[in-house]
Amino acid sequence: MQEFDLFVIGAGSGGVRCARIAAQNGAKVGIVERRHWGGTCVNIGCVPKKLMVYAAEAGRAIHDAPAYGWNVTEQGHDWSRFMVAKNKEIERLNGVYVSLLKRSGVELFTGDARLVDGQTISITPSVLEPDAEPQTIKAKKIVLAAGSTPVRLDFPGAEHALVSDDLFALPERPNRIAIIGSGYIGLEFASIFAGLGSDVDLVYRQPLPLKGFDQDLRERMRTLIDLRGINQHHDVTPLKIEKTADGLELSLSSGNVLNVDAVLMATGRRPAIDGLGLDAAGVHTEKGSVTVNEQFATSVPSIYAIGDIINRYNLTPTAIAEGHMLAEELFNPQGRDWSFETTPKAVFFSPPLASVGLSEEEARESHDLEIYTAEFTPMGQTLPQRSGKCFMKLVVDGRSGVMLGAHMIGPDAPEIIQIMAVAVTAGLTKAELDRTVSLHPTLAEEFVTMRLPDRKVSRARAHS
Ligand SMILES: Cc1cc2nc3c(=O)[nH]c(=O)nc-3n(C[C@H](O)[C@H](O)[C@H](O)COP(=O)(O)OP(=O)(O)OC[C@H]3O[C@@H](n4cnc5c(N)ncnc54)[C@H](O)[C@@H]3O)c2cc1C
């Protein structure tokens, strides 16, 4: 039986980083993966999704081109051709992940892993290598990095709906698609399919999309969803899905019935704890997530957990940072940390939205605020006469001038907010933005040219 200093279950964003850093610091490390090297992000998440966003954006560029003098004829999107190119790139990345692990000295296993006890793991063959031999592994320390899976709502006919995992292997693009859920995944796919030429219905429970984001952004996003040509059904729940001769019928609580080719359930994700043997090993969970302390230790001293399985931030960079921190903490403590509370977030809609730090609603719980905003038509939209305003917002502590949050909807918002995240993480003040000379003509320069506050907001009171 093989024995390791550290054994990682799940070769996704967090697991791969944790295994590599531990091995680079001298530990004997093994990692097991059951489905795809690189995990959700590389195979059925961030990367293929962003390639789809680029595909949809290319259509927008073709559409706008005549306004800039180009003679073009748009002949529609070839889904199969795109999927071949996308799959080739993902295969390349799978190979990159495997070689990164091997070059770091990590031993790779394929299969379905299950805890037998606090230091023993059994591995049975999985889709990745069905003919592999079952194995039992011993490890001084084990890291659970098994990620998360999509949540399906429970209502009649729900089994006919797709989840995001399915979209990356669809043989054809649905011409009519209903998307349930207005979180970032729902909005991104609504925008992608609309951009590729599908009729899209977006169904959600709240009055506004993107629960948890700044209210000003949510209100503007509702308008931008209309401008993207997506039919919104807000304050509505799905009741049932029935198969019909030419597709599916989705009945809504509003009384509307949508006739579509596909329904996507983008209704959240939950930690992938099923079948991991947590009970056998005595690992505690709470509300379906593995419970850990600040050092990512579970209730069992030899077992740790990172990434989506602990349900904290549920993003790739945070899973990577957690894996890195844990590996160093175990094998070569550096005292390194990351500012998780200023983790930036993006929604790759067209146009995209991005945020860092506190929303106005969160900040006013404990601060008097100055709110700075800018709203304007981006220059790139003037010749094509494209509607939709760019919106930028700074949430500033009224006493110290420290920037608590920066928010934006508009072209390149994720790229701009990534850099604003440095300023918010560093605790810079608005005065330091004022000292910064702008780079012209850009959208980003609006963040350094906001002169007067739009409004002042007293602690825990509504907009004044
Ligand atoms: C559609 C979509 C879009 C996304 N877009 C973004 C984005 O734009 N930006 C962003 O930051 N994040 C995005 N995310 C989230 C991001 O993908 C996850 O937060 C991240 O992948 C979590 O990393 P992880 O290491 O916790 O788990 P994962 O990357 O999910 O890896 C877990 C791995 O463990 C394996 N595994 C599970 N159980 C076992 C077992 N018993 N035995 C062996 N192997 C097992 C799984 O097969 C998987 O490969 C997106 C997610 C989705 C679904």
Ligand as a Chemical Component Dictionary entry (heavy atoms), coordinates in Angstrom:
data_LIG
# 
_chem_comp.id                   LIG 
_chem_comp.type                 NON-POLYMER 
_chem_comp.pdbx_formal_charge   0 
_chem_comp.three_letter_code    LIG 
# 
loop_
_chem_comp_atom.comp_id 
_chem_comp_atom.atom_id 
_chem_comp_atom.alt_atom_id 
_chem_comp_atom.type_symbol 
_chem_comp_atom.charge 
_chem_comp_atom.model_Cartn_x 
_chem_comp_atom.model_Cartn_y 
_chem_comp_atom.model_Cartn_z 
_chem_comp_atom.pdbx_ordinal 
LIG C1  C1  C 0 -20.395 27.541 -15.271 1  
LIG C2  C2  C 0 -19.395 28.033 -14.249 2  
LIG C3  C3  C 0 -18.704 29.195 -14.473 3  
LIG C4  C4  C 0 -17.768 29.645 -13.540 4  
LIG N1  N1  N 0 -17.114 30.813 -13.801 5  
LIG C5  C5  C 0 -16.202 31.267 -12.918 6  
LIG C6  C6  C 0 -15.478 32.453 -13.186 7  
LIG O1  O1  O 0 -15.680 33.101 -14.219 8  
LIG N2  N2  N 0 -14.546 32.857 -12.286 9  
LIG C7  C7  C 0 -14.304 32.151 -11.140 10 
LIG O2  O2  O 0 -13.427 32.556 -10.370 11 
LIG N3  N3  N 0 -14.997 31.040 -10.849 12 
LIG C8  C8  C 0 -15.932 30.574 -11.710 13 
LIG N4  N4  N 0 -16.606 29.408 -11.441 14 
LIG C9  C9  C 0 -16.385 28.746 -10.145 15 
LIG C10 C10 C 0 -15.100 27.910 -10.142 16 
LIG O3  O3  O 0 -15.110 27.029 -11.245 17 
LIG C11 C11 C 0 -15.014 27.120 -8.833  18 
LIG O4  O4  O 0 -15.171 27.997 -7.750  19 
LIG C12 C12 C 0 -13.671 26.398 -8.716  20 
LIG O5  O5  O 0 -13.482 25.519 -9.787  21 
LIG C13 C13 C 0 -13.619 25.638 -7.392  22 
LIG O6  O6  O 0 -12.406 24.940 -7.315  23 
LIG P1  P1  P 0 -12.295 23.651 -6.389  24 
LIG O7  O7  O 0 -10.853 23.259 -6.415  25 
LIG O8  O8  O 0 -12.945 23.876 -5.090  26 
LIG O9  O9  O 0 -13.175 22.530 -7.110  27 
LIG P2  P2  P 0 -13.250 22.023 -8.604  28 
LIG O10 O10 O 0 -12.531 22.873 -9.547  29 
LIG O11 O11 O 0 -14.695 21.765 -8.852  30 
LIG O12 O12 O 0 -12.488 20.634 -8.567  31 
LIG C14 C14 C 0 -12.955 19.548 -7.834  32 
LIG C15 C15 C 0 -12.501 18.281 -8.534  33 
LIG O13 O13 O 0 -12.684 17.186 -7.643  34 
LIG C16 C16 C 0 -13.096 16.065 -8.401  35 
LIG N5  N5  N 0 -13.750 15.139 -7.469  36 
LIG C17 C17 C 0 -14.894 15.349 -6.767  37 
LIG N6  N6  N 0 -15.142 14.312 -5.972  38 
LIG C18 C18 C 0 -14.149 13.406 -6.173  39 
LIG C19 C19 C 0 -13.892 12.111 -5.642  40 
LIG N7  N7  N 0 -14.675 11.531 -4.734  41 
LIG N8  N8  N 0 -12.794 11.451 -6.096  42 
LIG C20 C20 C 0 -11.965 12.020 -7.034  43 
LIG N9  N9  N 0 -12.179 13.237 -7.559  44 
LIG C21 C21 C 0 -13.262 13.919 -7.121  45 
LIG C22 C22 C 0 -14.018 16.656 -9.437  46 
LIG O14 O14 O 0 -14.161 15.806 -10.570 47 
LIG C23 C23 C 0 -13.313 17.968 -9.774  48 
LIG O15 O15 O 0 -12.459 17.835 -10.889 49 
LIG C24 C24 C 0 -17.529 28.910 -12.360 50 
LIG C25 C25 C 0 -18.222 27.723 -12.128 51 
LIG C26 C26 C 0 -19.139 27.283 -13.060 52 
LIG C27 C27 C 0 -19.876 25.993 -12.807 53 
# 
loop_
_chem_comp_bond.comp_id 
_chem_comp_bond.atom_id_1 
_chem_comp_bond.atom_id_2 
_chem_comp_bond.value_order 
_chem_comp_bond.pdbx_ordinal 
LIG C1  C2  SING 1  
LIG C2  C3  SING 2  
LIG C2  C26 DOUB 3  
LIG C3  C4  DOUB 4  
LIG C4  N1  SING 5  
LIG C4  C24 SING 6  
LIG N1  C5  DOUB 7  
LIG C5  C6  SING 8  
LIG C5  C8  SING 9  
LIG C6  O1  DOUB 10 
LIG C6  N2  SING 11 
LIG N2  C7  SING 12 
LIG C7  O2  DOUB 13 
LIG C7  N3  SING 14 
LIG N3  C8  DOUB 15 
LIG C8  N4  SING 16 
LIG N4  C9  SING 17 
LIG N4  C24 SING 18 
LIG C9  C10 SING 19 
LIG C10 O3  SING 20 
LIG C10 C11 SING 21 
LIG C11 O4  SING 22 
LIG C11 C12 SING 23 
LIG C12 O5  SING 24 
LIG C12 C13 SING 25 
LIG C13 O6  SING 26 
LIG O6  P1  SING 27 
LIG P1  O7  DOUB 28 
LIG P1  O8  SING 29 
LIG P1  O9  SING 30 
LIG O9  P2  SING 31 
LIG P2  O10 DOUB 32 
LIG P2  O11 SING 33 
LIG P2  O12 SING 34 
LIG O12 C14 SING 35 
LIG C14 C15 SING 36 
LIG C15 O13 SING 37 
LIG C15 C23 SING 38 
LIG O13 C16 SING 39 
LIG C16 N5  SING 40 
LIG C16 C22 SING 41 
LIG N5  C17 SING 42 
LIG N5  C21 SING 43 
LIG C17 N6  DOUB 44 
LIG N6  C18 SING 45 
LIG C18 C19 SING 46 
LIG C18 C21 DOUB 47 
LIG C19 N7  SING 48 
LIG C19 N8  DOUB 49 
LIG N8  C20 SING 50 
LIG C20 N9  DOUB 51 
LIG N9  C21 SING 52 
LIG C22 O14 SING 53 
LIG C22 C23 SING 54 
LIG C23 O15 SING 55 
LIG C24 C25 DOUB 56 
LIG C25 C26 SING 57 
LIG C26 C27 SING 58 
# 
